[in-house]
Amino acid sequence: MSDSSPSHADLEVVANEYSDREYMVNISIPEFTCVCPRTGQPDFAVIEIHYVPNKHIVELKSLKLYIQQFRDIGIFHESVTNKILDDFRTACKPHKIEVIGRFNPRGGICTDVEARWPE
């Protein structure tokens, strides 16, 4: 990935008004796109982010803009799913997080990648 790739610094956070309790936030991004690093063809996926906030929650417009930066980046399914988890973790510092990438079939193969913290 280049120096202009998405970064945790692109994700804005706001104070969690309910940090005194644990609750789950489920985010679905049904129009995710990136590029296959081998063929240059577009990859399409639904990205799901499930997290239990700590002191901060993600600001959704910044998440949208962060996700859109992957459109022209050549990256493997496993790498992009884990990068989203790592960047989100660094920005929000949740109690728990799970990122699932459900990639559309290409060449007769579907890929689902699930990354979690803590494991």
C-alpha positions as YAML, in Angstrom:
chain: A
units: angstrom
residues:
- id: 1
  name: MET
  ca: [0.00, 0.00, 0.00]
- id: 2
  name: SER
  ca: [1.13, 3.53, -0.65]
- id: 3
  name: ASP
  ca: [1.69, 6.35, 1.82]
- id: 4
  name: SER
  ca: [-1.76, 7.70, 0.90]
- id: 5
  name: SER
  ca: [-3.50, 4.58, 2.16]
- id: 6
  name: PRO
  ca: [-6.21, 4.84, 4.82]
- id: 7
  name: SER
  ca: [-4.94, 5.34, 8.35]
- id: 8
  name: HIS
  ca: [-6.31, 5.24, 11.89]
- id: 9
  name: ALA
  ca: [-5.74, 9.00, 11.91]
- id: 10
  name: ASP
  ca: [-8.59, 9.31, 9.36]
- id: 11
  name: LEU
  ca: [-11.07, 7.95, 11.92]
- id: 12
  name: GLU
  ca: [-12.56, 10.60, 14.19]
- id: 13
  name: VAL
  ca: [-13.89, 9.60, 17.59]
- id: 14
  name: VAL
  ca: [-16.37, 11.19, 19.97]
- id: 15
  name: ALA
  ca: [-16.94, 10.64, 23.66]
- id: 16
  name: ASN
  ca: [-19.06, 7.64, 24.58]
- id: 17
  name: GLU
  ca: [-21.86, 9.04, 26.75]
- id: 18
  name: TYR
  ca: [-22.57, 5.53, 28.08]
- id: 19
  name: SER
  ca: [-19.07, 4.39, 28.98]
- id: 20
  name: ASP
  ca: [-20.44, 3.15, 32.32]
- id: 21
  name: ARG
  ca: [-22.02, 0.15, 30.57]
- id: 22
  name: GLU
  ca: [-21.08, -2.37, 27.91]
- id: 23
  name: TYR
  ca: [-23.16, -2.38, 24.75]
- id: 24
  name: MET
  ca: [-22.60, -3.57, 21.19]
- id: 25
  name: VAL
  ca: [-22.48, -1.31, 18.13]
- id: 26
  name: ASN
  ca: [-23.06, -3.05, 14.78]
- id: 27
  name: ILE
  ca: [-22.05, -1.25, 11.60]
- id: 28
  name: SER
  ca: [-22.68, -2.61, 8.11]
- id: 29
  name: ILE
  ca: [-20.97, -1.22, 5.02]
- id: 30
  name: PRO
  ca: [-22.69, -2.91, 2.05]
- id: 31
  name: GLU
  ca: [-20.86, -1.12, -0.77]
- id: 32
  name: PHE
  ca: [-17.20, -1.70, 0.11]
- id: 33
  name: THR
  ca: [-14.78, -1.84, -2.83]
- id: 34
  name: CYS
  ca: [-11.06, -2.36, -3.23]
- id: 35
  name: VAL
  ca: [-8.87, -3.77, -5.99]
- id: 36
  name: CYS
  ca: [-7.35, -7.21, -6.40]
- id: 37
  name: PRO
  ca: [-3.57, -6.70, -6.15]
- id: 38
  name: ARG
  ca: [-2.93, -9.49, -8.71]
- id: 39
  name: THR
  ca: [-5.47, -8.74, -11.44]
- id: 40
  name: GLY
  ca: [-6.36, -5.09, -10.89]
- id: 41
  name: GLN
  ca: [-10.04, -6.08, -10.97]
- id: 42
  name: PRO
  ca: [-12.45, -4.57, -8.45]
- id: 43
  name: ASP
  ca: [-13.43, -6.55, -5.37]
- id: 44
  name: PHE
  ca: [-16.81, -5.93, -3.74]
- id: 45
  name: ALA
  ca: [-17.75, -6.78, -0.18]
- id: 46
  name: VAL
  ca: [-19.98, -6.14, 2.77]
- id: 47
  name: ILE
  ca: [-17.85, -5.08, 5.72]
- id: 48
  name: GLU
  ca: [-19.37, -5.57, 9.16]
- id: 49
  name: ILE
  ca: [-17.90, -3.96, 12.26]
- id: 50
  name: HIS
  ca: [-19.16, -5.10, 15.66]
- id: 51
  name: TYR
  ca: [-17.63, -3.41, 18.68]
- id: 52
  name: VAL
  ca: [-18.15, -2.78, 22.36]
- id: 53
  name: PRO
  ca: [-17.14, 0.85, 22.95]
- id: 54
  name: ASN
  ca: [-14.93, 1.97, 25.77]
- id: 55
  name: LYS
  ca: [-14.48, 5.74, 26.18]
- id: 56
  name: HIS
  ca: [-15.01, 6.60, 22.50]
- id: 57
  name: ILE
  ca: [-17.26, 5.77, 19.57]
- id: 58
  name: VAL
  ca: [-16.41, 6.24, 15.92]
- id: 59
  name: GLU
  ca: [-17.85, 9.22, 14.09]
- id: 60
  name: LEU
  ca: [-19.67, 7.61, 11.13]
- id: 61
  name: LYS
  ca: [-18.92, 10.21, 8.44]
- id: 62
  name: SER
  ca: [-15.19, 9.80, 9.09]
- id: 63
  name: LEU
  ca: [-15.64, 6.02, 8.87]
- id: 64
  name: LYS
  ca: [-17.39, 6.40, 5.52]
- id: 65
  name: LEU
  ca: [-14.58, 8.59, 4.17]
- id: 66
  name: TYR
  ca: [-11.94, 6.18, 5.55]
- id: 67
  name: ILE
  ca: [-13.64, 3.21, 3.87]
- id: 68
  name: GLN
  ca: [-13.93, 5.03, 0.54]
- id: 69
  name: GLN
  ca: [-10.14, 5.40, 0.42]
- id: 70
  name: PHE
  ca: [-9.81, 1.65, -0.28]
- id: 71
  name: ARG
  ca: [-11.51, 1.98, -3.70]
- id: 72
  name: ASP
  ca: [-8.28, 2.26, -5.68]
- id: 73
  name: ILE
  ca: [-5.99, 0.26, -3.41]
- id: 74
  name: GLY
  ca: [-4.72, -3.18, -4.39]
- id: 75
  name: ILE
  ca: [-5.07, -5.28, -1.24]
- id: 76
  name: PHE
  ca: [-5.91, -8.88, -0.37]
- id: 77
  name: HIS
  ca: [-9.18, -9.68, 1.43]
- id: 78
  name: GLU
  ca: [-7.36, -10.88, 4.55]
- id: 79
  name: SER
  ca: [-5.19, -7.78, 4.67]
- id: 80
  name: VAL
  ca: [-7.97, -5.25, 4.27]
- id: 81
  name: THR
  ca: [-10.14, -6.90, 6.93]
- id: 82
  name: ASN
  ca: [-7.27, -6.96, 9.44]
- id: 83
  name: LYS
  ca: [-6.20, -3.39, 8.54]
- id: 84
  name: ILE
  ca: [-9.70, -2.09, 9.26]
- id: 85
  name: LEU
  ca: [-9.65, -3.88, 12.62]
- id: 86
  name: ASP
  ca: [-6.19, -2.53, 13.51]
- id: 87
  name: ASP
  ca: [-7.01, 1.05, 12.49]
- id: 88
  name: PHE
  ca: [-10.36, 1.01, 14.30]
- id: 89
  name: ARG
  ca: [-8.73, -0.43, 17.42]
- id: 90
  name: THR
  ca: [-6.03, 2.24, 17.42]
- id: 91
  name: ALA
  ca: [-8.53, 5.07, 16.92]
- id: 92
  name: CYS
  ca: [-11.37, 3.99, 19.25]
- id: 93
  name: LYS
  ca: [-9.71, 1.63, 21.74]
- id: 94
  name: PRO
  ca: [-12.88, -0.50, 22.17]
- id: 95
  name: HIS
  ca: [-13.30, -3.22, 24.78]
- id: 96
  name: LYS
  ca: [-13.91, -5.71, 21.95]
- id: 97
  name: ILE
  ca: [-14.08, -5.56, 18.17]
- id: 98
  name: GLU
  ca: [-14.84, -7.91, 15.31]
- id: 99
  name: VAL
  ca: [-14.55, -7.05, 11.62]
- id: 100
  name: ILE
  ca: [-16.04, -9.35, 9.01]
- id: 101
  name: GLY
  ca: [-15.37, -8.99, 5.30]
- id: 102
  name: ARG
  ca: [-17.91, -10.85, 3.14]
- id: 103
  name: PHE
  ca: [-16.42, -10.64, -0.34]
- id: 104
  name: ASN
  ca: [-18.54, -11.26, -3.42]
- id: 105
  name: PRO
  ca: [-17.74, -14.32, -5.53]
- id: 106
  name: ARG
  ca: [-15.05, -14.04, -8.15]
- id: 107
  name: GLY
  ca: [-14.03, -17.00, -10.28]
- id: 108
  name: GLY
  ca: [-16.54, -19.15, -8.40]
- id: 109
  name: ILE
  ca: [-14.98, -18.48, -4.98]
- id: 110
  name: CYS
  ca: [-16.50, -16.55, -2.07]
- id: 111
  name: THR
  ca: [-14.34, -15.32, 0.77]
- id: 112
  name: ASP
  ca: [-15.41, -14.40, 4.30]
- id: 113
  name: VAL
  ca: [-12.67, -13.04, 6.56]
- id: 114
  name: GLU
  ca: [-13.29, -12.60, 10.31]
- id: 115
  name: ALA
  ca: [-10.83, -10.73, 12.51]
- id: 116
  name: ARG
  ca: [-11.33, -10.21, 16.26]
- id: 117
  name: TRP
  ca: [-9.72, -8.50, 19.22]
- id: 118
  name: PRO
  ca: [-9.22, -9.71, 21.79]
- id: 119
  name: GLU
  ca: [-8.98, -13.18, 20.31]
...
